[in-house]
C-alpha cells in the first residue's frame, strides 16, 4: 500500500488527476472505473482542464461508473448519469459507446447487474479504479455487511447513507431506498485501486479502513489486501492514522 498525504483537498485532487492522466497516457485504451459523490469532483475538474489543454485524451478510454440509484431517470439531476455528464463525461473527449453506467430504471435489475459484470469482462477488466469512502466505510454502495466476494447487484441503502445523500434531493422522501453498485469482489479484481478521502469527518473511518481489522462491517478494510493500492488523503482525513502521525 502506498500512502500519499497532501496538504488539502486541492492537492489531493491534483495528485489523483496525475495518476489517472498517467494511466491514460500509458494505455490509450485503458479501462477506468470512477466514483460519484463530492470527493472526486476536484479530480474531475483537473481531468477536464487536462483535456482542454490537450495534455491527455480519453478518446479510446473505456469508463465504468460504480453505481446508480434504482428508479431514477437518467435525466434526473440527482441521478449519477446526470452527475457524471455534468462533472466529467460531457466535458471530455470520451466516446459515448465507451461509457458504462448502470441503468436504475431497467425492467430487469438482476439482468442489468449481470450484464454490467459481463461488460467489464468483455473490456478485459478494470485497469484503474478510483474510490471514495463513506462515513460508514462503504465503497461505492457496498454497505456494511457486504460480502467481500460480491458482484454488481442491487443493494438496500442504510439509513446513514440515505441521510448523507438526501441533501441532493429536493425532498428527503425522494431519496431512493436502493441502488445498483458494483461489488467488492468486482472492485478487488481491478489491476490498480486509488482510494481518496478528504476532511476531518472522514478521519475515523479512514483509520479503521487502513489500520483496523479487516471486517465486512467496514467494507473498505478489504482494500488492505489488494496488491496494488494507493491511498491519497489530505491532512484532515489522515489525522488519526497512527503510522503517519507517530
MIDOSE-1310 file (N, C-alpha, C; in nm, 2 decimals, decimal comma, always signed):
residues 246
xxxx	+0,08/-0,12/+0,00/+0,00/+0,00/+0,00/+0,09/+0,12/+0,00; +0,06/+0,21/-0,09/+0,13/+0,34/-0,09/+0,03/+0,45/-0,04; +0,08/+0,52/+0,06/+0,00/+0,63/+0,13/+0,06/+0,76/+0,09; -0,02/+0,85/+0,03/+0,01/+0,98/-0,01/-0,07/+1,08/+0,08
xxxx	-0,01/+1,16/+0,15/-0,08/+1,26/+0,23/-0,05/+1,40/+0,17; -0,16/+1,47/+0,14/-0,15/+1,60/+0,08/-0,19/+1,71/+0,18; -0,16/+1,83/+0,15/-0,19/+1,94/+0,24/-0,34/+1,97/+0,25; -0,41/+1,96/+0,14/-0,55/+1,99/+0,13/-0,62/+1,92/+0,02
xxxx	-0,75/+1,95/+0,01/-0,84/+1,88/-0,09/-0,79/+1,91/-0,24; -0,75/+2,03/-0,26/-0,70/+2,07/-0,39/-0,58/+1,99/-0,43; -0,48/+1,97/-0,34/-0,36/+1,89/-0,37/-0,40/+1,74/-0,38; -0,49/+1,70/-0,30/-0,54/+1,56/-0,32/-0,59/+1,53/-0,46
xxxx	-0,68/+1,63/-0,50/-0,74/+1,61/-0,63/-0,64/+1,62/-0,75; -0,54/+1,70/-0,73/-0,43/+1,71/-0,83/-0,35/+1,58/-0,84; -0,32/+1,53/-0,72/-0,24/+1,40/-0,72/-0,32/+1,29/-0,78; -0,45/+1,28/-0,76/-0,53/+1,18/-0,82/-0,54/+1,20/-0,97
xxxx	-0,55/+1,32/-1,01/-0,56/+1,35/-1,15/-0,44/+1,31/-1,22; -0,32/+1,33/-1,16/-0,20/+1,29/-1,23/-0,19/+1,14/-1,25; -0,24/+1,07/-1,15/-0,24/+0,92/-1,16/-0,33/+0,87/-1,28; -0,45/+0,94/-1,29/-0,54/+0,90/-1,40/-0,48/+0,94/-1,53
xxxx	-0,42/+1,06/-1,54/-0,36/+1,10/-1,67/-0,24/+1,01/-1,71; -0,16/+0,97/-1,61/-0,05/+0,88/-1,64/-0,10/+0,75/-1,69; -0,21/+0,70/-1,64/-0,27/+0,57/-1,68/-0,32/+0,58/-1,83; -0,39/+0,69/-1,85/-0,45/+0,71/-1,99/-0,34/+0,74/-2,09
xxxx	-0,22/+0,79/-2,05/-0,11/+0,81/-2,14/-0,04/+0,68/-2,17; -0,03/+0,60/-2,07/+0,04/+0,47/-2,08/-0,04/+0,37/-2,17; -0,17/+0,38/-2,16/-0,26/+0,29/-2,23/-0,38/+0,37/-2,29; -0,37/+0,40/-2,42/-0,48/+0,48/-2,48/-0,61/+0,41/-2,47
xxxx	-0,62/+0,28/-2,45/-0,74/+0,21/-2,45/-0,77/+0,15/-2,31; -0,72/+0,22/-2,21/-0,73/+0,17/-2,07/-0,88/+0,17/-2,02; -0,90/+0,09/-1,92/-1,04/+0,08/-1,87/-1,04/+0,14/-1,73; -1,12/+0,25/-1,71/-1,13/+0,31/-1,58/-1,26/+0,28/-1,51
xxxx	-1,26/+0,28/-1,38/-1,38/+0,28/-1,31/-1,38/+0,40/-1,21; -1,49/+0,48/-1,22/-1,49/+0,61/-1,15/-1,61/+0,62/-1,05; -1,59/+0,69/-0,94/-1,69/+0,71/-0,84/-1,77/+0,83/-0,86; -1,88/+0,84/-0,79/-1,97/+0,96/-0,78/-1,95/+1,02/-0,64
xxxx	-2,02/+1,13/-0,61/-2,01/+1,19/-0,48/-1,92/+1,31/-0,49; -1,91/+1,38/-0,37/-1,83/+1,50/-0,36/-1,68/+1,49/-0,38; -1,63/+1,38/-0,32/-1,49/+1,36/-0,31/-1,42/+1,37/-0,45; -1,47/+1,31/-0,56/-1,39/+1,32/-0,68/-1,41/+1,44/-0,77
xxxx	-1,50/+1,53/-0,72/-1,53/+1,65/-0,81/-1,40/+1,73/-0,85; -1,31/+1,75/-0,76/-1,19/+1,82/-0,79/-1,10/+1,74/-0,89; -1,10/+1,61/-0,87/-1,02/+1,52/-0,96/-1,08/+1,54/-1,10; -1,21/+1,54/-1,12/-1,28/+1,55/-1,25/-1,25/+1,69/-1,31
xxxx	-1,25/+1,79/-1,23/-1,22/+1,92/-1,29/-1,07/+1,93/-1,34; -0,98/+1,86/-1,27/-0,84/+1,85/-1,32/-0,84/+1,78/-1,45; -0,91/+1,67/-1,47/-0,91/+1,59/-1,59/-0,97/+1,68/-1,71; -1,08/+1,75/-1,68/-1,14/+1,83/-1,78/-1,04/+1,94/-1,83
xxxx	-0,97/+2,00/-1,74/-0,87/+2,10/-1,77/-0,76/+2,04/-1,85; -0,72/+1,92/-1,82/-0,61/+1,85/-1,89/-0,65/+1,82/-2,03; -0,77/+1,78/-2,05/-0,82/+1,75/-2,19/-0,83/+1,88/-2,27; -0,88/+1,99/-2,21/-0,89/+2,12/-2,27/-0,75/+2,17/-2,32
xxxx	-0,65/+2,14/-2,24/-0,51/+2,18/-2,27/-0,44/+2,08/-2,36; -0,51/+1,98/-2,40/-0,46/+1,87/-2,48/-0,34/+1,80/-2,42; -0,34/+1,79/-2,29/-0,24/+1,72/-2,21/-0,27/+1,57/-2,22; -0,40/+1,53/-2,23/-0,44/+1,39/-2,24/-0,56/+1,38/-2,32
xxxx	-0,59/+1,26/-2,37/-0,71/+1,23/-2,45/-0,77/+1,11/-2,39; -0,91/+1,11/-2,38/-0,98/+0,99/-2,34/-1,05/+0,93/-2,46; -1,01/+0,95/-2,58/-1,08/+0,91/-2,70/-1,10/+0,76/-2,70; -0,99/+0,68/-2,66/-1,00/+0,54/-2,66/-1,03/+0,47/-2,53
xxxx	-1,04/+0,55/-2,43/-1,06/+0,50/-2,29/-1,20/+0,46/-2,27; -1,22/+0,35/-2,19/-1,35/+0,30/-2,15/-1,37/+0,33/-2,01; -1,49/+0,38/-1,97/-1,52/+0,42/-1,84/-1,64/+0,35/-1,78; -1,63/+0,29/-1,67/-1,74/+0,23/-1,59/-1,76/+0,32/-1,47
xxxx	-1,89/+0,35/-1,44/-1,93/+0,42/-1,32/-1,97/+0,32/-1,22; -1,94/+0,35/-1,09/-1,95/+0,25/-0,99/-2,10/+0,22/-0,95; -2,18/+0,31/-0,96/-2,32/+0,29/-0,91/-2,42/+0,38/-0,97; -2,55/+0,35/-0,93/-2,66/+0,44/-0,98/-2,78/+0,40/-0,89
xxxx	-2,86/+0,50/-0,86/-2,98/+0,48/-0,78/-3,08/+0,40/-0,86; -3,16/+0,32/-0,79/-3,27/+0,25/-0,85/-3,39/+0,34/-0,86; -3,45/+0,35/-0,98/-3,57/+0,42/-1,00/-3,56/+0,56/-1,06; -3,44/+0,61/-1,06/-3,42/+0,75/-1,12/-3,40/+0,75/-1,27
xxxx	-3,47/+0,85/-1,33/-3,44/+0,87/-1,48/-3,30/+0,91/-1,50; -3,24/+0,88/-1,61/-3,11/+0,93/-1,64/-3,10/+1,08/-1,64; -3,21/+1,15/-1,67/-3,21/+1,29/-1,68/-3,24/+1,36/-1,55; -3,26/+1,28/-1,44/-3,29/+1,34/-1,31/-3,16/+1,40/-1,26
xxxx	-3,17/+1,53/-1,21/-3,05/+1,59/-1,16/-2,98/+1,52/-1,05; -3,05/+1,44/-0,98/-3,00/+1,36/-0,86/-2,94/+1,23/-0,91; -2,96/+1,19/-1,03/-2,90/+1,06/-1,08/-2,75/+1,07/-1,11; -2,69/+0,96/-1,11/-2,54/+0,96/-1,13/-2,51/+0,97/-1,28
xxxx	-2,61/+0,93/-1,37/-2,60/+0,96/-1,51/-2,58/+1,11/-1,53; -2,67/+1,19/-1,46/-2,66/+1,34/-1,48/-2,54/+1,39/-1,41; -2,50/+1,34/-1,29/-2,39/+1,39/-1,22/-2,26/+1,37/-1,30; -2,24/+1,25/-1,36/-2,12/+1,22/-1,43/-2,11/+1,30/-1,56
xxxx	-2,22/+1,32/-1,63/-2,22/+1,40/-1,75/-2,19/+1,54/-1,72; -2,24/+1,60/-1,61/-2,22/+1,73/-1,57/-2,07/+1,76/-1,52; -2,02/+1,67/-1,44/-1,89/+1,69/-1,38/-1,77/+1,64/-1,47; -1,80/+1,54/-1,56/-1,68/+1,49/-1,63/-1,72/+1,44/-1,78
xxxx	-1,80/+1,35/-1,79/-1,82/+1,27/-1,92/-1,87/+1,36/-2,03; -1,95/+1,46/-2,00/-2,00/+1,55/-2,10/-1,90/+1,66/-2,13; -1,78/+1,66/-2,07/-1,69/+1,77/-2,09/-1,55/+1,72/-2,14; -1,54/+1,59/-2,16/-1,41/+1,54/-2,21/-1,44/+1,46/-2,34
xxxx	-1,34/+1,41/-2,41/-1,35/+1,35/-2,54/-1,37/+1,20/-2,54; -1,43/+1,15/-2,43/-1,46/+1,01/-2,42/-1,58/+0,98/-2,52; -1,57/+0,86/-2,58/-1,68/+0,83/-2,67/-1,80/+0,77/-2,60; -1,92/+0,81/-2,64/-2,04/+0,76/-2,57/-2,05/+0,61/-2,56
xxxx	-2,00/+0,54/-2,67/-2,01/+0,40/-2,67/-1,92/+0,33/-2,57; -1,82/+0,41/-2,52/-1,72/+0,36/-2,42/-1,76/+0,39/-2,28; -1,88/+0,45/-2,26/-1,92/+0,49/-2,12/-2,03/+0,39/-2,07; -2,01/+0,33/-1,96/-2,10/+0,23/-1,90/-2,14/+0,28/-1,76
xxxx	-2,28/+0,30/-1,75/-2,34/+0,34/-1,62/-2,46/+0,25/-1,60; -2,47/+0,19/-1,48/-2,59/+0,10/-1,45/-2,72/+0,18/-1,48; -2,82/+0,11/-1,53/-2,95/+0,17/-1,56/-3,04/+0,14/-1,44; -3,07/+0,23/-1,36/-3,15/+0,22/-1,24/-3,30/+0,20/-1,27
xxxx	-3,33/+0,22/-1,40/-3,47/+0,20/-1,44/-3,49/+0,08/-1,53; -3,39/-0,01/-1,53/-3,40/-0,13/-1,61/-3,52/-0,21/-1,57; -3,59/-0,28/-1,67/-3,70/-0,36/-1,64/-3,66/-0,48/-1,55; -3,55/-0,54/-1,58/-3,50/-0,65/-1,50/-3,37/-0,61/-1,44
xxxx	-3,37/-0,57/-1,31/-3,25/-0,52/-1,25/-3,14/-0,63/-1,23; -3,18/-0,75/-1,21/-3,09/-0,86/-1,20/-3,01/-0,88/-1,33; -3,09/-0,87/-1,44/-3,03/-0,89/-1,57/-2,93/-0,77/-1,60; -2,97/-0,65/-1,56/-2,89/-0,53/-1,57/-2,76/-0,55/-1,50
xxxx	-2,76/-0,60/-1,38/-2,64/-0,62/-1,30/-2,55/-0,73/-1,36; -2,61/-0,84/-1,41/-2,53/-0,94/-1,47/-2,46/-0,89/-1,60; -2,54/-0,81/-1,67/-2,49/-0,75/-1,80/-2,37/-0,66/-1,77; -2,38/-0,59/-1,66/-2,27/-0,49/-1,63/-2,15/-0,57/-1,60
xxxx	-2,16/-0,68/-1,52/-2,04/-0,76/-1,50/-1,98/-0,81/-1,63; -2,07/-0,86/-1,72/-2,02/-0,91/-1,85/-1,95/-0,80/-1,93; -2,00/-0,68/-1,92/-1,94/-0,57/-2,00/-1,79/-0,54/-1,94; -1,78/-0,55/-1,81/-1,64/-0,53/-1,76/-1,55/-0,64/-1,81
xxxx	-1,60/-0,77/-1,80/-1,52/-0,88/-1,85/-1,48/-0,86/-2,00; -1,58/-0,82/-2,08/-1,56/-0,81/-2,22/-1,45/-0,70/-2,25; -1,44/-0,60/-2,17/-1,34/-0,50/-2,18/-1,21/-0,54/-2,13; -1,20/-0,66/-2,07/-1,07/-0,71/-2,02/-1,04/-0,68/-1,88
xxxx	-1,14/-0,63/-1,81/-1,13/-0,60/-1,67/-1,09/-0,45/-1,65; -1,09/-0,41/-1,52/-1,07/-0,27/-1,49/-0,92/-0,25/-1,46; -0,86/-0,15/-1,53/-0,71/-0,13/-1,51/-0,69/-0,03/-1,39; -0,77/+0,07/-1,38/-0,76/+0,17/-1,27/-0,89/+0,20/-1,22
xxxx	-0,91/+0,18/-1,09/-1,04/+0,21/-1,02/-1,02/+0,31/-0,91; -1,10/+0,42/-0,92/-1,09/+0,52/-0,82/-1,21/+0,51/-0,72; -1,18/+0,53/-0,59/-1,28/+0,51/-0,49/-1,29/+0,63/-0,40; -1,40/+0,66/-0,35/-1,42/+0,74/-0,23/-1,46/+0,65/-0,11
xxxx	-1,47/+0,70/+0,01/-1,51/+0,61/+0,12/-1,63/+0,68/+0,19; -1,73/+0,61/+0,22/-1,84/+0,66/+0,30/-1,81/+0,67/+0,45; -1,89/+0,75/+0,52/-1,87/+0,76/+0,67/-1,88/+0,63/+0,74; -1,96/+0,54/+0,68/-1,97/+0,40/+0,74/-1,88/+0,30/+0,68
xxxx	-1,78/+0,35/+0,60/-1,69/+0,26/+0,54/-1,73/+0,20/+0,41; -1,84/+0,24/+0,35/-1,88/+0,18/+0,23/-1,80/+0,22/+0,11; -1,78/+0,13/+0,02/-1,72/+0,16/-0,11/-1,82/+0,15/-0,22; -1,83/+0,25/-0,31/-1,95/+0,26/-0,40/-2,07/+0,25/-0,30
xxxx	-2,16/+0,16/-0,33/-2,27/+0,14/-0,24/-2,27/+0,01/-0,17; -2,15/-0,04/-0,15/-2,13/-0,17/-0,07/-2,14/-0,13/+0,08; -2,25/-0,14/+0,13/-2,28/-0,10/+0,27/-2,22/-0,21/+0,37; -2,20/-0,17/+0,50/-2,15/-0,26/+0,60/-2,23/-0,39/+0,60
xxxx	-2,16/-0,50/+0,60/-2,21/-0,64/+0,59/-2,20/-0,70/+0,45; -2,16/-0,62/+0,35/-2,15/-0,67/+0,22/-2,04/-0,78/+0,21; -2,07/-0,88/+0,13/-1,98/-0,99/+0,11/-1,86/-0,94/+0,03; -1,74/-0,98/+0,08/-1,62/-0,94/+0,01/-1,61/-1,00/-0,13
xxxx	-1,68/-1,10/-0,16/-1,68/-1,16/-0,30/-1,80/-1,11/-0,38; -1,87/-1,01/-0,34/-1,99/-0,97/-0,41/-1,96/-0,91/-0,54; -2,06/-0,93/-0,63/-2,06/-0,87/-0,77/-2,16/-0,76/-0,78; -2,17/-0,71/-0,90/-2,27/-0,60/-0,93/-2,41/-0,65/-0,89
xxxx	-2,48/-0,57/-0,81/-2,61/-0,61/-0,76/-2,69/-0,49/-0,71; -2,81/-0,52/-0,68/-2,90/-0,42/-0,62/-2,88/-0,43/-0,47; -2,86/-0,32/-0,40/-2,84/-0,32/-0,25/-2,94/-0,22/-0,19; -2,98/-0,25/-0,07/-3,06/-0,16/+0,01/-2,97/-0,06/+0,08
xxxx	-3,00/+0,07/+0,07/-2,91/+0,17/+0,13/-2,94/+0,18/+0,28; -2,84/+0,20/+0,36/-2,86/+0,22/+0,50/-2,92/+0,36/+0,53; -2,98/+0,37/+0,65/-3,03/+0,50/+0,69/-2,92/+0,61/+0,69; -2,80/+0,57/+0,73/-2,69/+0,67/+0,74/-2,66/+0,72/+0,60
xxxx	-2,65/+0,63/+0,50/-2,62/+0,67/+0,37/-2,74/+0,76/+0,31; -2,86/+0,72/+0,34/-2,97/+0,79/+0,29/-2,98/+0,93/+0,35; -2,94/+0,94/+0,48/-2,94/+1,08/+0,54/-2,83/+1,16/+0,48; -2,71/+1,10/+0,45/-2,60/+1,17/+0,40/-2,63/+1,22/+0,26
xxxx	-2,70/+1,15/+0,18/-2,72/+1,18/+0,04/-2,86/+1,25/+0,01; -2,94/+1,26/+0,12/-3,07/+1,33/+0,10/-3,06/+1,47/+0,06; -2,95/+1,54/+0,09/-2,93/+1,68/+0,05/-2,93/+1,70/-0,10; -2,91/+1,60/-0,17/-2,90/+1,61/-0,32/-3,04/+1,60/-0,38
xxxx	-3,14/+1,58/-0,30/-3,28/+1,57/-0,35/-3,36/+1,69/-0,30; -3,46/+1,73/-0,37/-3,55/+1,84/-0,33/-3,62/+1,81/-0,20; -3,66/+1,69/-0,18/-3,72/+1,64/-0,06/-3,65/+1,52/-0,01; -3,63/+1,50/+0,12/-3,56/+1,38/+0,17/-3,64/+1,25/+0,13
xxxx	-3,77/+1,27/+0,12/-3,86/+1,15/+0,08/-3,83/+1,10/-0,06; -3,76/+1,18/-0,14/-3,73/+1,14/-0,28/-3,61/+1,06/-0,29; -3,53/+1,05/-0,18/-3,41/+0,97/-0,17/-3,44/+0,82/-0,19; -3,39/+0,76/-0,30/-3,42/+0,62/-0,32/-3,38/+0,53/-0,20
xxxx	-3,45/+0,41/-0,20/-3,42/+0,31/-0,09/-3,31/+0,22/-0,13; -3,28/+0,21/-0,26/-3,18/+0,11/-0,31/-3,10/+0,17/-0,43; -3,00/+0,09/-0,46/-2,91/+0,14/-0,57/-2,85/+0,01/-0,63; -2,80/+0,03/-0,76/-2,71/-0,07/-0,82/-2,57/-0,03/-0,79
xxxx	-2,49/-0,13/-0,75/-2,35/-0,10/-0,72/-2,26/-0,21/-0,77; -2,14/-0,18/-0,82/-2,05/-0,29/-0,85/-2,01/-0,35/-0,71; -1,98/-0,48/-0,71/-1,95/-0,54/-0,58/-1,81/-0,53/-0,53; -1,78/-0,57/-0,41/-1,65/-0,56/-0,35/-1,56/-0,66/-0,43
xxxx	-1,61/-0,78/-0,47/-1,53/-0,87/-0,54/-1,49/-0,81/-0,68; -1,58/-0,74/-0,74/-1,55/-0,68/-0,87/-1,44/-0,57/-0,85; -1,46/-0,49/-0,74/-1,36/-0,39/-0,71/-1,22/-0,45/-0,69; -1,21/-0,55/-0,62/-1,08/-0,61/-0,58/-1,01/-0,68/-0,70
xxxx	-1,09/-0,70/-0,81/-1,02/-0,75/-0,93/-0,96/-0,65/-1,01; -0,97/-0,52/-0,98/-0,91/-0,41/-1,06/-0,76/-0,43/-1,05; -0,69/-0,39/-1,15/-0,54/-0,40/-1,15/-0,48/-0,31/-1,05; -0,53/-0,18/-1,05/-0,48/-0,08/-0,95/-0,60/-0,01/-0,89
xxxx	-0,60/+0,02/-0,77/-0,70/+0,09/-0,70/-0,64/+0,22/-0,63; -0,72/+0,33/-0,64/-0,68/+0,45/-0,57/-0,80/+0,49/-0,48; -0,77/+0,51/-0,35/-0,87/+0,55/-0,26/-0,85/+0,69/-0,22; -0,95/+0,78/-0,23/-0,95/+0,92/-0,19/-1,03/+0,95/-0,07
xxxx	-0,98/+1,04/+0,02/-1,06/+1,09/+0,13/-1,01/+1,22/+0,17; -1,11/+1,31/+0,21/-1,07/+1,45/+0,24/-1,15/+1,49/+0,36; -1,09/+1,56/+0,45/-1,16/+1,63/+0,56/-1,16/+1,55/+0,69; -1,16/+1,62/+0,80/-1,16/+1,56/+0,94/-1,27/+1,46/+0,96
xxxx	-1,39/+1,48/+0,90/-1,50/+1,40/+0,92/-1,48/+1,26/+0,87; -1,38/+1,24/+0,78/-1,35/+1,11/+0,73/-1,24/+1,04/+0,81; -1,18/+1,11/+0,90/-1,06/+1,06/+0,97/-1,08/+0,93/+1,04; -1,19/+0,92/+1,12/-1,21/+0,80/+1,20/-1,23/+0,68/+1,11
xxxx	-1,31/+0,69/+1,00/-1,33/+0,57/+0,92/-1,21/+0,54/+0,84; -1,13/+0,64/+0,80/-1,01/+0,62/+0,73/-0,91/+0,53/+0,81; -0,90/+0,56/+0,94/-0,82/+0,49/+1,03/-0,87/+0,34/+1,04; -1,00/+0,32/+1,06/-1,05/+0,18/+1,06/-1,02/+0,11/+0,93
xxxx	-1,04/+0,18/+0,82/-1,02/+0,11/+0,69/-0,88/+0,07/+0,66; -0,79/+0,16/+0,70/-0,65/+0,14/+0,66/-0,57/+0,07/+0,77; -0,60/+0,09/+0,90/-0,52/+0,03/+1,01/-0,60/-0,07/+1,09; -0,73/-0,08/+1,07/-0,81/-0,16/+1,16/-0,82/-0,30/+1,11
xxxx	-0,91/-0,38/+1,18/-0,93/-0,52/+1,15/-1,00/-0,53/+1,02; -0,97/-0,63/+0,94/-1,04/-0,65/+0,81/-1,17/-0,72/+0,84; -1,28/-0,65/+0,82/-1,41/-0,70/+0,85/-1,52/-0,65/+0,76; -1,62/-0,73/+0,73/-1,72/-0,69/+0,63/-1,80/-0,57/+0,69
xxxx	-1,79/-0,54/+0,82/-1,87/-0,43/+0,88/-1,80/-0,30/+0,85; -1,67/-0,30/+0,80/-1,60/-0,19/+0,75/-1,56/-0,23/+0,61; -1,65/-0,22/+0,51/-1,62/-0,27/+0,38/-1,49/-0,23/+0,32; -1,45/-0,10/+0,34/-1,32/-0,05/+0,29/-1,20/-0,12/+0,34
xxxx	-1,21/-0,19/+0,45/-1,10/-0,26/+0,51/-1,04/-0,37/+0,42; -1,12/-0,42/+0,33/-1,08/-0,53/+0,24/-0,97/-0,48/+0,15; -0,96/-0,34/+0,13/-0,86/-0,29/+0,04/-0,72/-0,31/+0,10; -0,70/-0,34/+0,23/-0,57/-0,37/+0,28/-0,51/-0,49/+0,22
xxxx	-0,59/-0,58/+0,16/-0,54/-0,70/+0,09/-0,51/-0,68/-0,05; -0,54/-0,57/-0,11/-0,52/-0,55/-0,26/-0,37/-0,53/-0,29; -0,33/-0,59/-0,40/-0,18/-0,60/-0,43/-0,13/-0,47/-0,48; -0,22/-0,38/-0,53/-0,17/-0,25/-0,59/-0,26/-0,14/-0,55
xxxx	-0,25/-0,10/-0,42/-0,34/+0,01/-0,37/-0,26/+0,13/-0,34; -0,31/+0,25/-0,38/-0,26/+0,38/-0,35/-0,37/+0,45/-0,28; -0,34/+0,51/-0,16/-0,44/+0,59/-0,09/-0,39/+0,74/-0,09; -0,48/+0,83/-0,12/-0,45/+0,97/-0,13/-0,54/+1,04/-0,03
xxxx	-0,49/+1,09/+0,08/-0,57/+1,16/+0,18/-0,51/+1,30/+0,20; -0,60/+1,40/+0,23/-0,55/+1,52/+0,28/-0,52/+1,51/+0,43; -0,46/+1,61/+0,49/-0,42/+1,61/+0,62/-0,53/+1,58/+0,72; -0,65/+1,64/+0,69/-0,76/+1,62/+0,77/-0,81/+1,48/+0,78
xxxx	-0,82/+1,41/+0,67/-0,86/+1,27/+0,66/-0,76/+1,18/+0,72; -0,63/+1,22/+0,72/-0,52/+1,13/+0,77/-0,49/+1,16/+0,91; -0,55/+1,25/+0,98/-0,51/+1,29/+1,11/-0,51/+1,18/+1,22; -0,59/+1,08/+1,20/-0,59/+0,97/+1,30/-0,51/+0,85/+1,27
xxxx	-0,44/+0,85/+1,15/-0,36/+0,74/+1,12/-0,24/+0,73/+1,21; -0,22/+0,63/+1,28/-0,11/+0,62/+1,38/+0,02/+0,61/+1,32; +0,03/+0,53/+1,21/+0,16/+0,52/+1,14/+0,21/+0,65/+1,08; +0,12/+0,73/+1,03/+0,15/+0,86/+0,97/+0,19/+0,96/+1,08
xx	+0,12/+0,96/+1,19/+0,13/+1,06/+1,29/+0,23/+1,02/+1,40; +0,29/+0,90/+1,40/+0,37/+0,86/+1,51/+0,51/+0,93/+1,50
